[in-house]
């Protein structure tokens, strides 16, 4: 795919490269933190099928977003290892011109990864373990000039954070016995929904309403299918005499989600 006159910064080119959610998830995993991975490594971490991972790793390589670093013989097979191309995540200039579906895919995957990281840190007791963590959340009334200044601050903070990362990597490479840990951060600014907009909590408060597949598609597909299968199995095991009035409707909703997950998988 490379060598055909297409630039990695071309919106259409990147839109094609990132048209599959698994390719986006692979890139996010390899860039947070930046590290070398093989399809087998990713399959073990994510629960995805190795064949799917291998295919999409090859696609990312052909699009020039990752590059092969080495091979190794593992149980008689050749395992290929890759690292992300640094410029692959620098999409600020082309992001706005990408198709909406690609932008939604990038946003949902990135936010899903952030939520998962936060949950894992809370469960592991590391979220507040250090004496100086930072957590900010707020909403503000703003105009267009203020929005440009706000996003400018966030963009500058991201560049500064990347510089901190690169300097730390240089120190760790020089140190013979380095001590290190993974630090997570989330920088995001978005236009909030109108104040009179019905929230997701209100929209799905009724027990007979379940979200659409796209709203929970940040979860790895195999894990999503397992959750839906387990929920359906539990409902099918109930005695018909114990059914609530909305039982059949809820069961139908679960079956719909599972069917949609199968149709759009892997």
Secondary structure, 3 states (H helix, E strand, C coil): CCCCCCCCCCHHHHHHHCCCHHHHHHHHHHHCCECCEEHHHHHHHHCCCHHHHHHHHHHHHHCCCEEEEEEEEECCEEEEEEEECHHHHCCHHHHCCCCHHHHHHHHHHHHHHHHHHHHHHHHHCCCCCCCCCCCCCCCCCCCHHHHHHHHHHHHHHHHHHHHHHHHHHHHHHHCCCCCCCCCCCCCCCCCCCCCCCCCHHHHCCCCCCCCCHHHHCCCCHHHHHHHHHHHHHHHHCCCHHHCCCCHHHHHHHHHHHHHHHHHHCC
